[in-house]
Amino acid sequence: MDKHPLAGQKVILNCKPDPDELNGKEFVIEDWWMNITGGKSWMFSAGNPACLKYAMRSGLAGLPINNNVVYGKVGSFGHLIHESELGEVVK
C-alpha cells in the first residue's frame, strides 16, 4: 500500500461522537495503519490499545468497517482515525 498522502502532516480532527475528546485537536499522521503493521488490519490487532479504543469509538460513531484508517498522534498519545475524520491540514 502506498504511503498516506498526508503522512508527516498535521490535520484538525472531525471526530463525532467523541468520547476521547479528539474533535478539533491537531493530529500528526504517521501512515495508514496497515503500512505501520506490515499489512495487519486494525480489526485483527488483538490487545492493541489504540485498536481497541478505535473499535469502540467507530461503533458509537457509525464509521465504515474498513481499513481506511490512519495511525498518528495527538500530543504524545497514539490514535487510529478513519480517513473520513481527517479535517483541514494545519499550515
Backbone as a printed PyTorch tensor [residue, N CA C, xyz], in Angstrom:
tensor([[[  0.8570,  -1.1780,   0.0000],
         [  0.0000,   0.0000,   0.0000],
         [  0.9000,   1.2360,   0.0000]],

        [[  0.5280,   2.2280,  -0.7950],
         [  1.2790,   3.4800,  -0.8310],
         [  1.1650,   4.2080,   0.4950]],

        [[  2.1600,   5.0220,   0.7800],
         [  2.1360,   5.8480,   1.9850],
         [  0.9340,   6.8000,   1.9100]],

        [[  0.3410,   7.1000,   3.0470],
         [ -0.7960,   8.0270,   3.0680],
         [ -0.3260,   9.3750,   2.5160]],

        [[ -1.1280,  10.0300,   1.6550],
         [ -0.6950,  11.2950,   1.0560],
         [ -0.4310,  12.4180,   2.0640]],

        [[ -0.9830,  12.3150,   3.2570],
         [ -0.7520,  13.3450,   4.2800],
         [  0.2220,  12.8820,   5.3730]],

        [[  0.9150,  11.7790,   5.1550],
         [  1.8640,  11.2700,   6.1560],
         [  2.8730,  12.3570,   6.5130]],

        [[  3.0730,  12.5390,   7.8200],
         [  4.0040,  13.5430,   8.3160],
         [  3.3850,  14.9170,   8.4940]],

        [[  2.1380,  15.0730,   8.0780],
         [  1.4700,  16.3650,   8.1990],
         [  0.5020,  16.3740,   9.3790]],

        [[  0.1330,  17.5740,   9.7590],
         [ -0.7740,  17.7780,  10.8820],
         [ -2.1280,  18.2170,  10.3280]],

        [[ -3.2010,  17.5900,  10.8370],
         [ -4.5620,  17.9510,  10.4270],
         [ -5.4120,  18.2060,  11.6710]],

        [[ -6.5470,  18.8560,  11.4630],
         [ -7.5290,  19.0450,  12.5290],
         [ -8.5320,  17.9020,  12.4220]],

        [[ -8.8520,  17.2740,  13.5480],
         [ -9.7630,  16.1330,  13.5500],
         [-11.2250,  16.5500,  13.6050]],

        [[-12.0580,  15.7580,  12.9240],
         [-13.5200,  15.9190,  12.9230],
         [-14.1160,  14.6160,  13.4350]],

        [[-14.0400,  14.3740,  14.7310],
         [-14.4990,  13.1190,  15.3370],
         [-15.7830,  13.3470,  16.1220]],

        [[-16.8630,  12.6470,  15.7230],
         [-18.1320,  12.7330,  16.4520],
         [-18.8350,  11.4010,  16.3330]],

        [[-19.4280,  10.8180,  17.3650],
         [-19.2780,  11.2400,  18.7480],
         [-17.8180,  11.1380,  19.1840]],

        [[-17.5350,  11.7080,  20.3160],
         [-16.1430,  11.9440,  20.6630],
         [-15.8260,  11.6390,  22.1260]],

        [[-15.9140,  10.3740,  22.5390],
         [-15.6310,  10.0610,  23.9440],
         [-14.1770,  10.3290,  24.3450]],

        [[-13.2730,  10.3450,  23.3770],
         [-11.8540,  10.6100,  23.6790],
         [-11.4830,  12.0850,  23.5560]],

        [[-12.4870,  12.9280,  23.2740],
         [-12.2780,  14.3730,  23.1320],
         [-11.2030,  14.6900,  22.0950]],

        [[-11.3280,  14.0610,  20.9240],
         [-10.3780,  14.2770,  19.8340],
         [-10.8240,  15.3630,  18.8650]],

        [[-12.1200,  15.6510,  18.8300],
         [-12.6400,  16.6140,  17.8690],
         [-11.9740,  17.9740,  18.0340]],

        [[-11.4810,  18.5060,  16.9030],
         [-10.8400,  19.8220,  16.9090],
         [ -9.3730,  19.8010,  17.2800]],

        [[ -8.8470,  18.6310,  17.6600],
         [ -7.4340,  18.5330,  18.0610],
         [ -6.5320,  18.3910,  16.8340]],

        [[ -5.2770,  18.8020,  17.0060],
         [ -4.2800,  18.6070,  15.9560],
         [ -3.7690,  17.1780,  16.0250]],

        [[ -3.7030,  16.5280,  14.8760],
         [ -3.3410,  15.1200,  14.7490],
         [ -2.2270,  15.0080,  13.7190]],

        [[ -1.0930,  14.4460,  14.1200],
         [  0.0250,  14.2410,  13.2010],
         [ -0.0960,  12.8320,  12.6270]],

        [[ -0.2930,  12.7530,  11.3220],
         [ -0.4920,  11.4730,  10.6410],
         [  0.8470,  10.8000,  10.4120]],

        [[  0.9700,   9.5480,  10.8670],
         [  2.1720,   8.7680,  10.5680],
         [  2.0050,   8.0440,   9.2400]],

        [[  0.9390,   7.2400,   9.1110],
         [  0.6990,   6.4950,   7.8700],
         [ -0.5620,   5.6600,   8.0480]],

        [[ -0.9460,   4.9730,   6.9770],
         [ -2.0270,   4.0040,   7.0840],
         [ -1.6540,   2.9770,   8.1390]],

        [[ -2.6110,   2.5440,   8.9430],
         [ -2.3650,   1.5430,   9.9780],
         [ -1.7580,   0.2780,   9.3790]],

        [[ -2.2780,  -0.1520,   8.2430],
         [ -1.7970,  -1.3960,   7.6370],
         [ -0.3340,  -1.2880,   7.2040]],

        [[  0.1360,  -0.1190,   6.8290],
         [  1.5600,   0.0480,   6.4900],
         [  2.4170,  -0.0520,   7.7420]],

        [[  1.9410,   0.5180,   8.8110],
         [  2.7010,   0.5070,  10.0630],
         [  2.8490,  -0.9110,  10.6070]],

        [[  1.8100,  -1.7200,  10.4170],
         [  1.8050,  -3.0740,  10.9870],
         [  2.2080,  -4.1540,   9.9870]],

        [[  2.6720,  -3.7620,   8.8140],
         [  3.0820,  -4.7610,   7.8270],
         [  1.9150,  -5.4840,   7.1930]],

        [[  0.7820,  -4.8220,   7.0680],
         [ -0.3750,  -5.3860,   6.3930],
         [ -1.4490,  -5.9390,   7.3040]],

        [[ -1.3000,  -5.7580,   8.6020],
         [ -2.2800,  -6.2860,   9.5490],
         [ -3.4120,  -5.2800,   9.7730]],

        [[ -4.6340,  -5.7400,   9.6080],
         [ -5.8130,  -4.9000,   9.8130],
         [ -5.9680,  -4.5340,  11.2930]],

        [[ -6.5240,  -3.3760,  11.5430],
         [ -6.8270,  -2.9760,  12.9250],
         [ -7.8230,  -3.9460,  13.5490]],

        [[ -8.6490,  -4.5730,  12.7090],
         [ -9.6770,  -5.4920,  13.2040],
         [ -9.0870,  -6.7840,  13.7730]],

        [[ -7.8220,  -7.0620,  13.4380],
         [ -7.1740,  -8.2900,  13.9040],
         [ -5.9250,  -7.9900,  14.7340]],

        [[ -5.9080,  -6.8380,  15.3600],
         [ -4.7780,  -6.4270,  16.1980],
         [ -5.1730,  -6.5640,  17.6610]],

        [[ -5.4500,  -7.7880,  18.0620],
         [ -5.9350,  -8.0790,  19.4160],
         [ -4.9890,  -7.5380,  20.4800]],

        [[ -5.5700,  -6.8620,  21.4530],
         [ -4.8040,  -6.3690,  22.5860],
         [ -4.1470,  -5.0260,  22.3730]],

        [[ -4.1700,  -4.4810,  21.1590],
         [ -3.5570,  -3.1810,  20.9110],
         [ -4.5020,  -2.0970,  21.4290]],

        [[ -4.0610,  -1.2740,  22.3800],
         [ -4.9550,  -0.2710,  22.9830],
         [ -5.5500,   0.7090,  21.9680]],

        [[ -4.7540,   1.1590,  21.0020],
         [ -5.2700,   2.1070,  20.0100],
         [ -6.3690,   1.4550,  19.1710]],

        [[ -6.1950,   0.1800,  18.8340],
         [ -7.2030,  -0.5320,  18.0440],
         [ -8.4700,  -0.7820,  18.8570]],

        [[ -8.3040,  -1.1270,  20.1190],
         [ -9.4640,  -1.3600,  20.9720],
         [-10.2890,  -0.0820,  21.1330]],

        [[ -9.6110,   1.0340,  21.3710],
         [-10.3130,   2.3090,  21.5250],
         [-11.0100,   2.6980,  20.2170]],

        [[-10.3190,   2.4630,  19.0930],
         [-10.9180,   2.7980,  17.8000],
         [-12.1460,   1.9280,  17.5390]],

        [[-12.0700,   0.6460,  17.8710],
         [-13.2040,  -0.2620,  17.6560],
         [-14.4380,   0.2380,  18.4000]],

        [[-14.2640,   0.6440,  19.6440],
         [-15.3930,   1.1480,  20.4210],
         [-15.9110,   2.4740,  19.8580]],

        [[-14.9790,   3.3770,  19.5570],
         [-15.3680,   4.6960,  19.0540],
         [-16.0300,   4.5890,  17.6790]],

        [[-15.5120,   3.7130,  16.8260],
         [-16.0770,   3.5820,  15.4800],
         [-17.4930,   3.0200,  15.5310]],

        [[-17.7420,   2.1180,  16.4810],
         [-19.0950,   1.5950,  16.6510],
         [-20.0650,   2.6770,  17.0830]],

        [[-19.6620,   3.5110,  18.0290],
         [-20.5150,   4.6120,  18.5010],
         [-20.7570,   5.6430,  17.4030]],

        [[-19.7300,   5.8860,  16.5940],
         [-19.8150,   6.9230,  15.5680],
         [-20.4250,   6.4130,  14.2640]],

        [[-20.5830,   5.0960,  14.1410],
         [-21.1170,   4.5460,  12.9000],
         [-20.1630,   4.6900,  11.7310]],

        [[-18.8570,   4.6170,  12.0270],
         [-17.8580,   4.7330,  10.9610],
         [-17.8570,   3.4670,  10.1040]],

        [[-17.4540,   3.5820,   8.8410],
         [-17.3900,   2.4000,   7.9800],
         [-16.4330,   1.3530,   8.5540]],

        [[-16.7870,   0.0860,   8.3710],
         [-15.9080,  -1.0070,   8.8220],
         [-15.0120,  -1.3520,   7.6400]],

        [[-13.8680,  -0.6840,   7.5770],
         [-12.8850,  -0.9420,   6.5210],
         [-11.5020,  -0.6120,   7.0490]],

        [[-10.5200,  -0.6730,   6.1940],
         [ -9.1430,  -0.4170,   6.6130],
         [ -8.6280,   0.9420,   6.1660]],

        [[ -9.5290,   1.8920,   5.9060],
         [ -9.1290,   3.2500,   5.5580],
         [ -8.8770,   4.0380,   6.8370]],

        [[ -7.9210,   3.5340,   7.6000],
         [ -7.6340,   4.0260,   8.9400],
         [ -6.1580,   4.4070,   9.0170]],

        [[ -5.9070,   5.5750,   9.5790],
         [ -4.5290,   6.0390,   9.7500],
         [ -4.1520,   6.0180,  11.2250]],

        [[ -2.8580,   5.8910,  11.4600],
         [ -2.3180,   5.9860,  12.8140],
         [ -1.5700,   7.2990,  12.9120]],

        [[ -1.6980,   7.9330,  14.0600],
         [ -0.9640,   9.1610,  14.2970],
         [ -1.0980,   9.5470,  15.7530]],

        [[ -0.6840,  10.7640,  16.0490],
         [ -0.6600,  11.1810,  17.4480],
         [ -1.3190,  12.5340,  17.6680]],

        [[ -1.9930,  12.6040,  18.8030],
         [ -2.4670,  13.8590,  19.3760],
         [ -1.5850,  14.0370,  20.5960]],

        [[ -0.6990,  15.0160,  20.5300],
         [  0.3070,  15.1420,  21.5900],
         [  1.2020,  13.9140,  21.5460]],

        [[  1.3490,  13.2370,  22.6800],
         [  2.2020,  12.0440,  22.7240],
         [  1.4070,  10.7440,  22.6730]],

        [[  0.0850,  10.8390,  22.4960],
         [ -0.7690,   9.6450,  22.5110],
         [ -1.1700,   9.2220,  21.1060]],

        [[ -0.9920,   7.9250,  20.8060],
         [ -1.3330,   7.3780,  19.5060],
         [ -2.8060,   7.0370,  19.3940]],

        [[ -3.3660,   7.2770,  18.2030],
         [ -4.7770,   7.0070,  17.9410],
         [ -4.9410,   6.4820,  16.5300]],

        [[ -5.9940,   5.7100,  16.3210],
         [ -6.4340,   5.3360,  14.9820],
         [ -7.5960,   6.2460,  14.6220]],

        [[ -7.5630,   6.7500,  13.3990],
         [ -8.5710,   7.6830,  12.9230],
         [ -9.0020,   7.2410,  11.5270]],

        [[-10.3110,   7.1970,  11.2950],
         [-10.8070,   6.8740,   9.9580],
         [-10.5440,   8.0630,   9.0490]],

        [[-10.2460,   7.7940,   7.7810],
         [ -9.9130,   8.8800,   6.8570],
         [-11.0310,   9.9210,   6.7430]],

        [[-12.2720,   9.5120,   6.9730],
         [-13.3940,  10.4540,   6.8910],
         [-13.3840,  11.4650,   8.0350]],

        [[-12.5740,  11.2240,   9.0640],
         [-12.5000,  12.1290,  10.2070],
         [-11.3520,  13.1240,  10.1110]],

        [[-10.5760,  13.0390,   9.0230],
         [ -9.4440,  13.9460,   8.8540],
         [ -9.9450,  15.2710,   8.2830]],

        [[ -9.5940,  16.3470,   8.9770],
         [-10.0170,  17.6700,   8.5430],
         [ -8.9120,  18.4160,   7.8040]],

        [[ -8.9500,  19.7140,   7.9420],
         [ -8.0110,  20.5890,   7.2290],
         [ -6.5730,  20.3660,   7.6870]],

        [[ -5.6650,  20.5250,   6.7320],
         [ -4.2310,  20.4680,   7.0290],
         [ -3.8380,  21.7440,   7.7470]],

        [[ -3.0600,  21.6030,   8.8170],
         [ -2.5660,  22.7490,   9.5720],
         [ -1.3250,  23.2720,   8.8590]],

        [[ -1.3270,  24.5530,   8.5760],
         [ -0.1800,  25.1430,   7.8540],
         [  0.7790,  25.8030,   8.7900]]])
